[in-house]
């Protein structure tokens, strides 16, 4: 009897100790995984304190039959970008295929369709499997660029339902950071972000955030219900600080739009910018946009060159990142790169 009681107490003590560490939440919707990491600043650092690398057209495979640097971009598979290139934000071009019941992922139909993952489900699956194996990771974002013509007003909600169905078919909702979660008890999402900021990293590890590129083509406005609310949605849409759902935005040119980036950062919004727009100029050695992006308050520095390539010395690296780093404008003094994501916790 005494030995049984001792065993029970030992098991209870073990369960308590596991629950006190990060990583106890199940990573695949099934059996819980044993925690293997502890980040001491996870209750202090918030997502808007971070700066990390993102990729543009993250699925793209080089097309030797077309001329132009955009067609020569040859990205590694998404899990390789996450594991080896320090990428924590990717971009997918989506076109719905009714016969597949899924979205094709490609740059230009018929002309430039090379992709490391042919469908949205496949792309999501690649990233989720990597996430399952690395529960200590900084949350990564998936930027959705819907390339279809926006449906009519009476069918567009059904199209959003299809989008959500595909996402939830791969990612359990509890591992998706939603607008409702960030809003919490505040009257609006924008109020929550402006007053509290994004959630702490401790609440976000091992999870994913969906954002939507579309703004003026019907998708983005309708998704945000005319720019008023993201209640019940899975993705965050492009906004400005005065919008009631202001939480995430993008400004491609960190030089021209520096003032706008600063205004959005002051409202605790997450911001994407680009390290290069003119690819020829960047490959020829013009690093002015990259340097401005890295010095800015932007959180996701988007590039077509996340790793060195043979034809140029140009690429984007987050100096001092492991792979992410403390945002040079918004992070508190106690922030360190290892407190954001520690390589010691990211081994398979």
Buried (B, 14 or more C-beta within 10 A) or exposed (E): EEEEEEEEEEEEEEEEEEEEEBBBBBBBEEEEBEBBBEBEBBEBBBBBBBBBBBBBBBBBBEBEEEEEBBBBBBBBBBBBBBBEBBBBBBBBBBBBEEEEEBBBBBBEEEEBBBBBBBBBBBBBBBBBBBBBBBBBBBBBBBBBBBBBEBBEEEEBEEBBEBBBEBBEEBBBEEBBBBBEBBBEEBEBBBBBBBEBBBBBBBBBBBBBBBBBBBBEBBBBBBBBBEBEBBBEBBBBBBBBBEBBBBBBBBBBBBEEBBEBBBBBBEBBBBBBBBBBBEBEBBBEEBBEBBEBBBEBBBBBBBBBBBBEBEEBEBBBBBEEBBBBBBBEBBBEEEBBBBBBBBEEBBEE
